[in-house]
């Protein structure tokens, strides 16, 4: 197993307001790109050339989440979303999360 890549195989988005945790696993998408799929529903963290790492609503394709501190595309690693503060918005609700890589053992 590649130890470096195992660090990035799973991540969590931890919501600050109530400690809710969403779990994601790294998956190769049908187009060959890598993304992180939420384990309980079809929601991806994905890299887009013009926006960097984002989340989109799977039905409407509306932008729903992105990193707060590392929001500049040129500062982001195309292989892995940035750890740290993320924000989300859906309808009239918005939340702040912490993105944390958890590796292989503890999704």
N, C-alpha and C positions, 0 to 999 in steps of 0.2 A: 504494500500500500504506500502511496506517496504521502508522506507525513504533511508536507506543505499543503497539498490539496485537501487533505482530510480536515484541516482546520476550517476550511471554507465550505464544507459539504452541507452544513445545517446552520440555520440562524433562527433567532427569535426577534420579534418586535414586541417590546414590553411597554404597554400603555401606562403612562405616568399617573393618570388620574385615578385608576382603580386596580392597577397591577395585573390587568388582563394580559395574557401572553398568546400571541399567534406564532405558530411554528411553520417553518419553511424548509424545504430540502432543495438542493441544487440538482437541476435536471437539464439534460440537453433537449432543446425544443425541436420540433419537426423541421425547422429551417436550418438546424445545425448550431444555432446560437445557444448560449447558456443562460439560464434564468433560475429564479428561485420560486418554487410553487408552494403555496400555502397548503398545509396537509389536510385541512377540513373543507376546502372549497377551491374552485378554479379561479385563483387570484395569483397573478405573477408579479414579482419584482423583476424588471427587465431593463436592459440597457438600450437606449435609443440614441443614435448618433448626435442629434441636435439637443437633446434634453438630459442626457446622462441616465442615471438609475432612477426609475420611477415605478409607480403602480398605476394601473388603469382599471376602471370598471370593466369586467369582461363582457358585459352586454352593450353598454353605451360607448365604450372606448374613451370615456371621459377621464382625464388625469385626476387621480384621487390621492396620491401620496408621492413624497420626494424627500431627499435629505435636506435638512435645514442649513447646517454649517458648510457642507461640501456640495453646494448646489451648482457650482461652476463646472461645466462639462469637462473642461480641460484639466481640472484637478482630480477627476475621478479615474479609478482603475476600471477598465472595460471588462475585467474578469470577475470583479466582486463589488457589490455595493458598499458604500462607506459605512463604517460603524459610527455610532453616535446618534445624535438627535435627528429624528424624522418627523414630518408633519403630514397629516392626512385631512382631507375634506371630502365629505359626501353630503350633498344637500346643504342643510343649515348647520350640520355638526362638523366640528373639527377636533383633532386630538394630537397630542404630542407623544411620541414613542422613543424608546431607545432601541436601536438595532445592535444586536450582540451575536457574534459568531459563537456557536457551541460545539462545532466539530462533529465527530462520529458518535460519541457515546451518549450524549444527553440532548436530544432534539429539543 
